[in-house]
Structures are given as C-alpha cells and as structure tokens.
Amino acid sequence: MRQLPAVCALAAVLAVVACMPARPGTPVTSGEAVDLVLQQNPLFAAIGPRDSELIGQAAWYEVMEAAEGWQVEIRIGWGDCPAGCINEHRWTYLVSSTVDVDLIEESGDPLPADSGISGMVTAGPTCPVVTDPPDPSCVDRRVEGAVLVVTTLAGVEVDRTTSDADGRFALSLPPGTYRLEPQPVEGLMGTAEPVEFTVEPGAPALDLVIGYDTGIR
C-alpha cells in the first residue's frame, strides 16, 4: 500500500479536526455571562449593573472573573433604599468554562411578593373650551384598547397590557426600573408620553394615569 507524503497526511488530520464541533469555552465577555444569569429568574428581568454613584439603587448586579469562568452577584434590596435599604436578598452564580450556570450561594431576607402597576388611560380635552370651574360634562374620557408596552431602560420589552372597557389596566412586575411606552390609538391625535417608574419588592402597585390627546381645540 502506497503511503501518503507527510504533508498530505498532516492536511488530512487538520481537515478532520476542522470538522469536529468546537468545545464550549469561557464566555468571550463578562456581558455574555451576565446575560446567561439574568435569564435564570424572572425577578432579574430589569436589573442593571451596580452604579456606586447612584443613591438608592435597590437592585443591581456585579460580575468578576473567576478561576473557572465568571462570577455574577445579584442583589435586590427594599425598604428605605435611599438610606441603603433595610432588607436585601442576594444570589451568587458561577458561569463555568463549559457555559454552565450554577447558583453557588443565596442569602438574605425572605423575598416579598411581586408588585407592579395599575392605572387608567384617558383622552382629552372632550370640549373645545375649557372653563373654570370645569364643566362636569367635559371630563376626559376613558380609553379602551390602548396597548401599553413595558421595557427596561435599555429598551428591551418586558411585558405589555391593554386597557379594558373602563380604561383600566394592571400588570404584575418584578422589582426594577422600567419605562412604560404607550402605543398609538386609532382616532386619537398623537401618542401619550412614556413614563419611567420603579417597582419596589412588596410595595403597593403604582397608580399611573396615561393621557392621550383627542385633538379637540
């Protein structure tokens, strides 16, 4: 049997190696490790990086390089957070070199129930002339079918809801800071302004009023 030249044999070996599936390794960036951890719990949906300059930051994550990959710590605090938060709960995850995500420690106060937002969508004015005192027949009308999209401050959609026949809406959300983005409503002029808000763990639902412009002048 004729032997292949050494160069040909080496080329054949390299071709086989090139076709083998790559073994997963350490995430290229710390951001990839954070993304994997934030997917582990709905409570983490709107949590951002720790900002030492931000007073009253209730929820944050920190990431650091570890011997076996990346270590990510997540903290949620509540209760007088401008003064440092009375209560807190922490999770520590390890994202290993095989891209496994392991919870290696969890500690802190028991987590309270989720809170969220509720409120009403209205549209006004309903009369061409505003009087003082206001005319009871000219109060803003309630809007049915308004789609309200909740996103993180980075613009990632978290959830959405639609106002009912009475203009009311409600949505349960994990702790975090969000932006509510009202969507256009057919027949109304313009779109209501976005609203930024913060959900504290266990706090009563925030009451929001979303106002659209009818275009009546």
C-alpha positions, 0 to 999 in steps of 0.5 A: 500500500502506497503511503501518503507524503507527510504533508498530505497526511498532516492536511488530512488530520487538520481537515478532520479536526476542522470538522469536529464541533468546537468545545464550549469555552469561557464566555468571550465577555463578562456581558455574555455571562451576565446575560446567561444569569439574568435569564435564570429568574424572572425577578432579574428581568430589569436589573442593571449593573451596580452604579456606586454613584447612584443613591438608592439603587435597590437592585443591581448586579456585579460580575468578576472573573473567576478561576473557572469562568465568571462570577455574577452577584445579584442583589435586590434590596427594599425598604428605605433604599435611599438610606441603603435599604433595610432588607436585601436578598442576594444570589451568587452564580458561577458561569463555568468554562463549559457555559454552565450556570450554577447558583453557588450561594443565596442569602438574605431576607425572605423575598416579598411578593411581586408588585407592579402597576395599575392605572387608567388611560384617558383622552382629552380635552372632550370640549373645545373650551375649557372653563373654570370651574370645569364643566362636569360634562367635559371630563376626559374620557376613558380609553379602551384598547390602548396597548401599553408596552413595558421595557427596561431602560435599555429598551428591551420589552418586558411585558405589555397590557391593554386597557379594558372597557373602563380604561383600566389596566394592571400588570404584575412586575418584578422589582426594577426600573422600567419605562412604560411606552404607550402605543398609538390609538386609532382616532386619537391625535398623537401618542401619550408620553412614556413614563419611567417608574420603579417597582419596589419588592412588596410595595403597593402597585403604582397608580399611573394615569396615561393621557392621550390627546383627542385633538379637540381645540 
